[in-house]
């Protein structure tokens, strides 16, 4: 019986390493990919109240009346992110309440906080003004879309 000490045939190490690198690059580009043309990645779940509100009321007005917060929950010059509804509610000046999409216009990350008059996205450090949703610092180039809300007494709801 003859024993061979040559390795079994299969892909070369260089081929395996190149394929693994290409797969990793594809995953990274998919995760960070996107464009600044205002298009954002499709949400994992659709039909939610914030989707309807951001899209002009949706079908049948299902967004109407979705409670968000009390006016006391929203600090003057600041705001609060409602991740489940994908909306951020702000109070630019005393008694003035506005809401914007909580999806960053740069690459679709969720904004996470409001401080010092700015809505902050942690992914690439874009910041948006609480006054009008405009870009205060990029890389985002487009403002956050406004979302309709209703303030009735001390209750804030999606309109």
HELIX and SHEET records of a PDB file:
HELIX    1   1 UNK A   13  UNK A   32  1                                  20    
HELIX    2   2 UNK A   49  UNK A   54  1                                   6    
HELIX    3   3 UNK A   71  UNK A   73  5                                   3    
HELIX    4   4 UNK A   83  UNK A   85  5                                   3    
SHEET    1   A 3 UNK A  66  UNK A  70  0                                        
SHEET    2   A 3 UNK A 155  UNK A 158 -1                                        
SHEET    3   A 3 UNK A 149  UNK A 152 -1                                        
SHEET    1   B 3 UNK A  79  UNK A  82  0                                        
SHEET    2   B 3 UNK A  87  UNK A  93 -1                                        
SHEET    3   B 3 UNK A  96  UNK A 101 -1                                        
SHEET    1   C 4 UNK A 113  UNK A 115  0                                        
SHEET    2   C 4 UNK A 118  UNK A 120 -1                                        
SHEET    3   C 4 UNK A 127  UNK A 129 -1                                        
SHEET    4   C 4 UNK A 135  UNK A 137 -1                                        
END                                                                             
